[in-house]
Amino acid sequence: MEIDGRIASVAADYLHASEIMARLASHSPSEVAEIRTRKVPTSALPELDASVKWEDLQLYGTAFQKKVWETLYGLTHPVPERPKLLSYSDFAALCGTPQGVRATAHALALNPIAYIIPCHLVIPKESSDRIAQIREGAENTLFRGSDLYLLDTIDVGEFEYGPDLKRELIKLQFAKV
């Protein structure tokens, strides 16, 4: 969903649309010129993401939620040499709220702009630890440097659209670099 040319939601459904429209209802009609939706296949998200700047986003949320989303956005913009999967606790610390893991996780769950704001890169601590353990063991094997084989066996955590789509988004993110 776009509002006046700025992205307000990237989703597999219209769940965020009702929340956004409720927030827009408080604006006068002259404040919003255009509301538009378009379908973008999952495979096209990396291309869309590559062209989007923070200023191109229209976010509705609390100051804390926006801070979490901006920190997430910064993980992949500019494109890193290699994306990272972070645990919820590591990400909360990165946001400056190490004691606020639940609040940070809640803000992640409310992220209206999937993939561009990469909430899919945050996974449970147990999974993050397991990946680190597997990487260490694989360092001298054929699998060194390839993490994607792990995804089908690791719990990637909660995701509004299910773990399979979360895995697909992670694979897209890692294939992008």
Disulfide bonds with the S-S distance in Angstrom:
none
